[in-house]
Amino acid sequence: MSLLSKKCLFLLREYYRLYRPKGYLFEGSNGGKYSTTSLRKIFYRALQGSKIQKKASLHTLRHSFATHLLERGTDLRYIQALLGHSSSKTTEIYTHVTTKGFGNIRSPLDENDDL
């Protein structure tokens, strides 16, 4: 289970209309599903074309997705479900990655204006 953006859905519909895939939405050159090796090659070719200098892998996309959700305030339990983690401990690794929003956190002591 994952999220599908409205923008991506529009592009996927266009792709489907043009290519009319038979069994899989994205099929290899001989039909059927892409191999892991083919996916890696496609990813690294796109990475080189993007001029991004950081080391990255397909797993980096998953990691970035989770980190962006967390930075946007998505509850860790929802991220856990989207990533298919059975343990919340696995999902908690993403909490150390981002410090975005720390400046907006208020101490509970500051909630009471009586002081």
Residue pairs with C-beta under 8 A, 6 or more apart in sequence:
1 81
1 82
1 84
2 82
3 82
4 12
12 25
15 25
16 25
21 27
22 31
23 31
23 32
23 33
24 32
24 33
24 34
26 34
27 33
27 34
28 34
28 35
28 38
34 42
39 58
40 57
40 58
43 56
43 57
43 58
43 61
47 56
62 83
63 94
63 97
66 79
66 82
66 83
66 91
66 94
67 94
67 97
67 98
69 78
69 79
69 82
70 76
70 79
70 94
70 95
70 97
70 98
71 98
71 100
71 101
73 101
76 88
76 91
76 92
76 94
76 95
77 88
79 91
79 94
80 88
80 90
80 91
83 90
83 91
85 91
